[in-house]
Amino acid sequence: MFAHVVLAVIPAQTDMFRLTRRLDTLKGYRWNYYVLSDSEWSGRCRMRLSPDVNAVSLLQASLKQAFADDGSQLHPVRVKVNG
């Protein structure tokens, strides 16, 4: 007997959608994620996390420049990984 394979058409997802899904997946594993302003990213006011905290931080200015209005990625996103 032969098994029937069902193929579903999966709509193309935007790069921004895929990034958001990956970050949501990390939350399920108890990772935090932050979108940081320039002052929170670097300088005297930068956000400092304990090495025991698992987190992904994204630079807000980089995030805005990285994606087009249609959600496609134009440039790399600056990311810090902690933990």
C-alpha positions as CSV (number, residue, x, y, z in Angstrom):
1,M,0.0,0.0,0.0
2,F,1.3,3.5,-0.9
3,A,1.1,6.4,1.4
4,H,-0.4,9.6,0.0
5,V,1.7,12.7,0.4
6,V,-0.2,15.9,0.8
7,L,1.5,19.0,-0.3
8,A,0.3,22.3,1.0
9,V,1.2,25.6,-0.6
10,I,2.9,27.6,2.1
11,P,2.7,31.3,1.4
12,A,5.9,33.2,1.3
13,Q,6.7,35.0,4.5
14,T,8.5,38.2,4.8
15,D,12.0,38.4,6.3
16,M,10.6,40.6,9.1
17,F,7.9,37.9,9.8
18,R,10.6,35.2,10.0
19,L,12.7,37.3,12.4
20,T,9.7,37.9,14.6
21,R,8.8,34.1,14.6
22,R,12.4,33.2,15.6
23,L,12.3,35.7,18.5
24,D,9.0,34.3,19.6
25,T,10.5,30.8,19.5
26,L,13.4,32.0,21.7
27,K,10.8,33.3,24.2
28,G,9.5,29.8,24.5
29,Y,12.9,28.7,25.6
30,R,13.0,31.4,28.3
31,W,15.1,33.8,26.3
32,N,14.4,37.5,26.5
33,Y,14.7,39.9,23.6
34,Y,15.0,43.6,23.6
35,V,14.8,46.4,21.1
36,L,17.3,49.0,22.3
37,S,17.7,52.7,21.6
38,D,21.1,54.1,20.7
39,S,21.7,55.2,24.3
40,E,20.6,51.8,25.7
41,W,22.9,50.0,23.1
42,S,26.1,51.8,24.0
43,G,27.5,54.6,26.1
44,R,27.0,55.4,29.8
45,C,23.3,54.5,29.8
46,R,23.7,51.2,28.0
47,M,21.7,48.2,29.2
48,R,23.9,45.7,31.1
49,L,22.6,42.2,31.6
50,S,23.9,39.6,34.0
51,P,25.8,36.8,32.2
52,D,23.2,34.4,33.6
53,V,20.4,36.1,31.6
54,N,19.8,34.6,28.1
55,A,18.9,37.5,25.8
56,V,19.0,38.8,22.3
57,S,19.2,42.6,21.9
58,L,18.5,44.4,18.7
59,L,19.5,47.9,17.9
60,Q,16.3,49.9,17.1
61,A,18.0,52.2,14.5
62,S,19.5,49.2,12.7
63,L,16.1,47.4,12.7
64,K,14.4,50.4,11.1
65,Q,17.1,50.6,8.4
66,A,17.3,46.9,7.8
67,F,13.7,46.3,6.5
68,A,11.7,47.8,3.7
69,D,8.0,48.6,4.1
70,D,7.1,45.3,2.5
71,G,9.0,43.4,5.2
72,S,11.9,42.3,3.0
73,Q,15.4,42.6,4.5
74,L,17.7,45.2,2.9
75,H,20.6,45.3,5.4
76,P,22.0,43.3,8.3
77,V,20.5,43.9,11.8
78,R,22.9,44.7,14.7
79,V,22.3,42.0,17.4
80,K,23.9,41.3,20.7
81,V,23.5,37.8,22.3
82,N,23.9,37.4,26.0
83,G,23.9,34.3,28.2
